[in-house]
Structure formats: structure tokens, C-alpha cells
Amino acid sequence: MPDKPSITVCDATLRDGSHAYSHQITMEQVRTYATAAEAAGFSFLEVGHGNGLGASSLQVGESLVPEGEMLRAAKACLHRTKLSVHVIPGFATIQRDIAGALEAGVELFRVGCHCTEGDITQRHLGHVRAAGREAWGVLMMSHMVSKEVLLEEAKKMQSYGAQGVVLMDSAGAYFPSDVTQKIGLLADRLEVPVGFHAHNNLGLSIANSLAALEAGARIIDGTAKGFGAGAGNAPLELLAAVLRQRGYAVNLDLYKALDAADVAGKLFAGSLPDPSGITIVSGLAGVFSGFAKPVQRASAQLGVDPRDVFFELGRRKVVGGQEDIILQVASELARQTPSKTIQPPAS
Amino acid sequence: MSPPRKLPVAILGTGNIGTDLLLKVLRSPILECRLFAGRNLSSPGMTKASLLSVPVSAKGIDSIRALQGQVELVFDATSAEDHLKHAPLFEKMGVVAVDLTPAKVGRMCVPAVNLADCLDQSNVNMITCGGQASIPLAWAVAQANTGVEYIETVSSIASRSAGPATRINLDEYLLTTETGLQTFAGCPRTKAILNLNPAQPCIHMQTTVMAKIKNPDLARTREKVDAMVAVIRKYVPGYQLTLPPMLEGGRLVIMVRVDGLGDHLPRYAGNLDIINCAAIAFAEARAYGR
């Protein structure tokens, strides 16, 4: 078998999983899972609110535990595995949020933005690099634009100091051929390693992750048992198996990676991904996976079909962070669709 | 009786904000633009001003200083960093400064809430576009309820309406908006969020205010918010309530949409419009109050 490249595996369980847990992850869950991730030997463990630093809010959901405490607790459990956070400018500021994370010992900052807005990451990437820590760029909702646009935005991030660029399929809307084209172009044209972050709305998270690796990705994201927003992410235990079977070099302990999944299975029982009509429609509509819970909540209160809400959100091309529009769309649909009980009898 | 003498003003900064302001000043019955000053005579804003026969200069702040005694008010649409340098110079010249950057040198002004308190000030700060849209609602919420524990605002704007200065200054935007919410609503815990959305056709500015309130009085909140929206619409005609106050998931939610007047950028750029309409409302009140 020819030598295959070494792959950086990022464990986003305690960050993307936050969406699936209404941001109520406890300190005990952080410690227990971080210990399991360390044993498995994942390269990075990402911790925090689903939308990253400073995102605990009425808009997206308030975190149970203050992020500083969460990060310090995780850090105390990690030695080989490095601690990472997600950062979205527009939510997080350098002064209020990045400064605290630097103090908590975060080693990698993954600075993300909607896939067309690379220039808003300039200052945050620059600040992290100037502080001597590792910084990557993340292009979210990357199914929405062409590979050429993604390359242009990724190049900007690279010029701001990003030491890696990750494409997120935030809506779980990619097909393997999309991954091959987009990751292939970036891997070919960037000087820094390229990564892929899958969601499983259409059941393609592992297929898409494998397509990314074959197209030249050197960074791959996953979560234990797929614990993440909407239909969840690429399950790390399956990624570990696939990487091994395809001969990629990784510093993983397979059994311990499988054990970490069992740990997550127990810790987050009842909130693990459960593909449903709603998450499937979410993927078809190309809407941010993290919207699943707020869409269900608003639809139930206003008596509308959550699938209609997702299709309408997709039509309006909402981006991550626009959770408030859910309530507006649901209210408008509720006004347009008079309840059957109040319809006048046919004459 | 002859109409009152127009107040002679100058605009410093020829980007999106400055150019849109120029068009609004030209339409004002009481303001007169004596100079449109920036650094680059070939910028789109300068070209537009020249076509409209407005005096222009590429000598920036120096050209404003040369007009000592000839202008009484200057709109500063440069950057927070630059306004910190300009503010003492305007003070020395004895002109009123209307600051459209997040520099926060002078008193924060939201015309619908505190116009009268600002009229004697020599420097007023117009906060941010999201601040102009959200602070009056937050103020109305605070008037209608006791026990307001936390206020948050989220604005989404079209990517095309966010110029390079906005993009590089997102942190300042958030901080200044949060400070404005704290000051006006008297609420120590506040948060601001900004989203840029590249959708085509461009999305119109959308602002949501959310609050955590111990015992919310929804009827009274609706009354206060309706009254406030009516006041804002007098100087920002495109300001519309799209989701009247409602309770959902333990939070109070209010949403507005801001259509611009379509002066410099098309009507989707309500963010540009609302901060400039606020600046004009202040300048006109000042002019009529002479």
C-alpha cells in the first residue's frame, strides 16, 4: 500500500454537540468526555458553545456553564490532545472573548465566518497569531457558493495568517462530488492544509469525509456518535475505522476512539442524532443545522409545520446566526395558514 | 417672511456614509453643504459630489479647518481612530461635531429618545446603525417593565452594504452598541450580535431586540413600542415593526425591518439610512433651534 499522508483529526463533540444539547453541557460531562478524547488521541478537542466563543445568547441559546470554566476544565484533562475553540466575528470580540480563551490555555482558534465574508476574520486571526497561538480559518455554510468563491475567501484567510482552512458543510447539504471539487481545488491551490467538517442531514457524512480525504484534505472533523447540530456530524468512531482501513497515518488508538463513542453515548443519551423528516428537510433546504431545535420550538408554539419553516428559511438564504428569522418565518406562516378549525364551512 | 437662513455644514469622509449623508443634506430645507472633504478626488463619492456641484476637497481635515467661521456643523464620517484626532480640532474651531464613527467622544444621541438633551452639546455620537435601530426599542421595553435583567440585539445586514471600515471594526461596532443599550435602557447586562448576509437580491436591514424580564407586561410593552415606532418613523420613514412584542422560550422578542430611502445605496441598505437619518434629525433640530 502506498504511503498515505498523516491526518489531523479534530473532535468537535463538546462544541457542535452543544447545539444538540440546547447548550446545557455540564462541567462533569466536559471532564468525562475530555478524558476519553485524550485517551483516544484525537489531535484537537473543540469545546464551548455551539456558535463558539461569546455566543451564549438569547439568539442562539444560553450556555449552562460560563465558557472560561468549561475551557479550563477541559484543558486540565488534556495533555497530548490540544484544546481548540470556534470563533465567529460578529459574536465574539478579541477583548471580551478571545483574551479570556488565551488565558484559559486554548491552543487553536478556528475563526469562522459565512463562506463569502472572509475579510471579517482578519483582525481575529491576526490577534491570535500575534499572541503566538495557532489559528485556522473556517468557511461556514460552504455549500452555498462555488469552489472559485471558496478559494478566494480561503486565500484571504491564508493571507491573514490562517495556518489551515476548514470547509464546513454546516447544513449537511453536500454530495461527495461537491466535496471532491471544492476540497480538491483548495488543497491544490492553498499553501496551508485544508479540512472538512461534515453534517449528516442526507446521511452522507462519512462518504463526504472520505471524499474530502481522497481529494487532499489533511484535517477532518467529527464528533463522538455524531453528537452535533441537526442530524449530527461524521461519527468519530466511524472516521477512526475508515482512516485505519484506508491506510491514513493517524495518532489514534482505535479501541480508545471506539470507547470514547461509548462514553459519549452514555453521557448524552437521549440527545444523540436522530435523523428525522425535519433534519432531512433541513439538509434539502440547505439551512444551518443548528436551527433544528429553535425551528421545532417555534413551530410547536405557533402551530406550523417545521418542514415548511425550513423550506422558507432556505428560500430566504438565511445564514448561521440568523436564528431570529425563524420566529418571523413561523409567525408569517401561522398568519398565512388559517387553522382548519376556524375555516368557514364550504357553501 | 423669508425662510430661515440655512445652517452651513461640511461633511468629512466620502465613503458610503458620507456620500449618503450628502444626498440627505442637499434635500434638507435647513442645511447647506459648504464642503465635501476626503482624501481621494477620484473616489465614487467625490465624483458624485462634483456632479451635484458641491464644493469638494481632497485635503481632508485641513480643508475643514480652512473654513473656520464659515461652517457651523461638521459631520465626521471617517473612522473612530480619525475622529479621536478630529474632535479637539472641531472644538477649537467652535463647530458642532456630529460623529458617525463608534469613537464615543461626545454624548450618545438617539433622536427618538434624547434629542432635546443633545441640542446644547458640541459633540454628539450617533452610536451605530444597529444601535439606532435597537436602542429606542430597548428604551421602550425598559419604560414598560420593571425587572429587565438582560437585553440583546441582533442585526443582519446585506454584505454589500458593509464597507471595509465596517468589516474591520466589527468588535468596535459590538462594543459601542452594547454600551448604548446599557446607557439608554439602564440595563447592566447587554449583548450585540451582527450578521452579514450575502443573499441576492440583498436582504433589507433586520434588527431584533430580545430581553429577559422577571414579570413582563406584554400589553404595556406593545403600547410603548408602538408609540416609539411612530416617533422613529418621523425621521426614518422605512422603519417598520415586523414582529410586535411576543414572548417565546422565556424571552421577549421584537423585530423591525429598516428600508433605506435609496439615496446612495439601494433601499436594502437600511443600516446606512438609519444612522444618517438620525444625524440629519439632530442637525436639523439644531438648525431650527438657533
Interface residues (C-beta under 8 A of the other chain):
Chain A: S57 L58 Q59 P89 G90 F91 T93 I94 Q95 R96 H114 T116 E117 D119 I120 Q122 R123 P294 R297 A298 Q301 R316 K317 V318 V319 G320 G321 Q322 D324 I325 L327 Q328 S331
Chain B: Y150 E152 V154 S156 S159 P164 R167 I168 L170 D171 L174 L175 K191 I193 L194 N195 L196 N197 P198 A199 I203 Q206 T208 M210 A211 K212 T242 L243 M246 E248 G249 R251 V253 M255
